[in-house]
Amino acid sequence: MEGQGVTADPQLQHFIEIESQKQRFQQLVHQMTEVCWEKCMEKPGPKLDSRTEVCFVNCVERFIDTSQFILNRLEQTQRSRGSFSESMSE
């Protein structure tokens, strides 16, 4: 079996990809919670006051917007590098 490429089961690859996506999502939620908790939570209580709730909503929205901006920028960078390397190889 040496020298032969081992192909993984497509179902297994799909399962691994789904689990990886779940893990990335959980990491983002954890990171967002940590950032927004530190920024907005002054004193824990039995329920959130309206100011704290608004702070959390704004923080989460900014976090999502920032994450989306970064992903878009990375995609643009990869595309421009890809088209640059393609033109260099011609």
Backbone bond lengths (Angstrom), bond angles and torsions (degrees), N, CA, C in turn:
res aa  C-N    CA-C-N  psi(-1)  N-CA   C-N-CA  omega(-1)  CA-C   N-CA-C  phi
1 M - - - 1.437 - - 1.535 111.10 -
2 E 1.315 117.72 -3.88 1.455 120.52 178.44 1.514 110.47 -66.89
3 G 1.330 116.35 141.18 1.444 120.86 177.20 1.517 114.04 84.03
4 Q 1.317 117.43 -11.26 1.457 120.48 -179.88 1.528 109.05 -94.07
5 G 1.324 116.36 138.32 1.459 120.37 176.96 1.519 109.25 -74.14
6 V 1.292 116.20 132.33 1.461 121.08 178.98 1.521 107.19 -94.38
7 T 1.329 115.96 122.26 1.461 119.19 177.90 1.520 108.31 -97.72
8 A 1.319 114.23 130.64 1.462 119.80 -179.46 1.520 109.50 -79.43
9 D 1.283 115.04 155.42 1.460 122.57 176.00 1.527 108.72 -61.43
10 P 1.337 118.64 127.95 1.476 120.19 -179.28 1.523 113.10 -57.77
11 Q 1.319 117.58 -36.17 1.465 120.24 178.34 1.522 110.40 -65.37
12 L 1.326 116.17 -39.80 1.466 120.55 178.61 1.529 109.97 -65.89
13 Q 1.329 117.14 -42.77 1.465 120.29 177.88 1.527 110.74 -61.02
14 H 1.327 116.49 -42.32 1.468 120.91 178.96 1.530 110.30 -63.23
15 F 1.319 117.10 -44.17 1.461 121.73 178.84 1.529 110.75 -60.55
16 I 1.324 116.67 -44.48 1.469 121.13 -179.40 1.530 110.27 -63.82
17 E 1.336 116.59 -41.57 1.461 120.14 178.62 1.526 111.29 -62.80
18 I 1.332 117.04 -43.91 1.473 121.52 178.95 1.528 109.97 -61.51
19 E 1.325 116.97 -45.63 1.463 120.80 -179.84 1.527 111.08 -64.90
20 S 1.323 117.59 -36.99 1.469 121.13 177.02 1.522 110.59 -64.59
21 Q 1.335 116.67 -41.92 1.463 120.43 177.38 1.520 110.86 -62.77
22 K 1.335 117.30 -41.68 1.467 120.92 177.62 1.525 110.43 -60.62
23 Q 1.322 115.89 -43.60 1.458 120.16 -179.36 1.528 110.93 -63.85
24 R 1.336 117.81 -43.59 1.467 120.84 178.41 1.524 110.56 -62.36
25 F 1.331 116.83 -41.33 1.459 120.76 178.76 1.525 110.71 -62.56
26 Q 1.338 117.07 -45.15 1.467 120.89 178.95 1.522 111.21 -62.48
27 Q 1.330 117.33 -37.37 1.464 120.27 177.79 1.530 110.63 -65.27
28 L 1.332 116.50 -41.80 1.460 119.71 177.84 1.521 111.99 -63.13
29 V 1.330 116.39 -43.42 1.471 120.31 178.86 1.527 109.84 -62.37
30 H 1.323 116.45 -43.04 1.469 120.14 179.25 1.529 110.47 -62.07
31 Q 1.320 116.60 -45.65 1.461 121.04 -179.59 1.529 110.41 -63.57
32 M 1.324 116.58 -44.57 1.460 120.93 -179.76 1.523 110.26 -63.18
33 T 1.316 117.24 -43.37 1.460 121.34 179.30 1.528 110.68 -61.19
34 E 1.326 115.92 -44.06 1.463 120.16 -179.46 1.527 111.28 -62.43
35 V 1.330 116.73 -46.52 1.464 120.68 -178.40 1.527 110.41 -64.53
36 C 1.326 116.31 -49.61 1.468 119.81 -175.59 1.530 111.67 -70.49
37 W 1.324 117.56 -33.69 1.468 120.15 178.81 1.519 109.60 -62.92
38 E 1.348 116.32 -46.89 1.467 120.13 -179.44 1.526 111.28 -63.66
39 K 1.324 116.58 -36.49 1.460 120.46 -176.35 1.525 112.13 -75.97
40 C 1.331 117.74 -39.00 1.462 121.02 -167.56 1.534 115.05 -104.90
41 M 1.302 118.31 -28.56 1.461 120.17 -172.16 1.513 110.65 -87.81
42 E 1.324 115.58 107.69 1.457 120.22 179.37 1.518 110.64 -87.43
43 K 1.324 116.05 -50.00 1.462 119.84 178.49 1.533 108.78 -144.68
44 P 1.326 116.43 120.31 1.463 119.66 179.94 1.523 110.87 -62.44
45 G 1.295 115.71 142.64 1.452 121.88 178.64 1.514 110.11 -147.20
46 P 1.312 117.46 -177.49 1.462 120.42 -177.25 1.530 112.58 -68.54
47 K 1.343 116.96 -24.69 1.462 119.92 174.95 1.519 109.32 -151.84
48 L 1.361 115.37 162.69 1.460 120.49 -178.30 1.516 110.83 -81.33
49 D 1.327 115.60 137.26 1.457 117.42 171.47 1.534 107.96 -79.21
50 S 1.309 116.77 167.78 1.463 120.30 -173.66 1.534 111.64 -64.03
51 R 1.319 117.36 -35.88 1.463 120.76 179.62 1.528 111.38 -63.68
52 T 1.329 116.18 -44.01 1.465 120.89 179.24 1.524 110.57 -66.32
53 E 1.321 116.51 -40.27 1.468 120.56 179.47 1.530 110.41 -62.60
54 V 1.331 117.03 -44.93 1.460 121.11 178.49 1.532 110.06 -62.35
55 C 1.319 116.76 -40.47 1.459 121.33 178.71 1.528 110.34 -60.40
56 F 1.331 116.86 -46.14 1.460 120.91 179.01 1.531 111.43 -61.40
57 V 1.315 116.87 -45.38 1.467 121.09 -179.53 1.532 109.72 -61.04
58 N 1.330 117.22 -47.66 1.465 120.75 179.19 1.528 111.66 -62.54
59 C 1.316 116.52 -41.43 1.461 121.37 -179.45 1.526 110.71 -63.13
60 V 1.325 116.44 -46.28 1.465 120.60 179.96 1.530 110.32 -63.31
61 E 1.322 117.16 -43.01 1.461 120.26 179.52 1.526 111.50 -63.42
62 R 1.325 117.29 -41.89 1.473 120.23 177.16 1.517 110.88 -65.30
63 F 1.333 116.90 -40.21 1.463 121.05 179.29 1.529 110.12 -61.12
64 I 1.329 116.68 -45.43 1.469 121.30 179.96 1.523 110.16 -65.05
65 D 1.337 117.08 -46.18 1.468 120.62 178.91 1.527 111.47 -59.48
66 T 1.313 116.33 -43.52 1.463 120.89 -179.75 1.524 110.68 -65.19
67 S 1.315 116.58 -44.51 1.462 120.32 178.73 1.521 110.88 -60.68
68 Q 1.323 117.02 -43.66 1.461 121.44 178.94 1.527 110.87 -64.10
69 F 1.330 117.18 -41.66 1.457 121.36 178.17 1.527 110.70 -60.09
70 I 1.327 116.39 -45.26 1.471 120.90 -179.46 1.527 110.49 -63.60
71 L 1.338 117.18 -44.57 1.463 119.88 178.73 1.523 111.22 -61.22
72 N 1.330 116.95 -44.30 1.462 120.16 178.53 1.524 111.48 -61.63
73 R 1.316 116.63 -41.91 1.465 120.57 179.83 1.526 110.74 -64.51
74 L 1.339 117.00 -41.66 1.465 119.96 178.06 1.522 111.25 -63.45
75 E 1.332 116.89 -40.67 1.464 120.19 177.81 1.522 110.83 -63.11
76 Q 1.334 117.63 -42.84 1.461 121.05 178.31 1.526 110.60 -61.65
77 T 1.322 116.40 -42.40 1.459 121.27 179.93 1.525 110.56 -63.41
78 Q 1.329 116.51 -44.14 1.464 119.81 179.15 1.524 110.76 -64.00
79 R 1.339 116.97 -42.22 1.467 120.21 179.62 1.530 110.57 -63.20
80 S 1.323 116.40 -43.98 1.463 118.66 -178.36 1.530 110.64 -68.04
81 R 1.289 118.45 -36.05 1.467 120.70 176.56 1.523 110.17 -68.92
82 G 1.339 116.45 -38.59 1.455 120.65 178.74 1.510 111.08 -63.87
83 S 1.317 117.94 -45.00 1.463 120.16 -179.84 1.533 110.07 -70.61
84 F 1.321 117.49 -31.49 1.457 121.02 177.44 1.520 109.75 -67.72
85 S 1.347 117.89 -45.95 1.454 120.09 -179.76 1.516 112.19 -68.67
86 E 1.356 116.21 -31.65 1.462 118.83 176.46 1.523 110.56 -66.58
87 S 1.324 117.54 -41.26 1.458 120.50 -179.98 1.530 110.75 -69.50
88 M 1.313 118.38 -30.43 1.461 122.26 178.93 1.523 111.17 -71.68
89 S 1.350 116.99 -30.82 1.458 120.02 -176.62 1.530 112.17 -83.36
90 E 1.331 117.62 -10.01 1.474 120.24 -179.81 1.480 113.11 -79.23
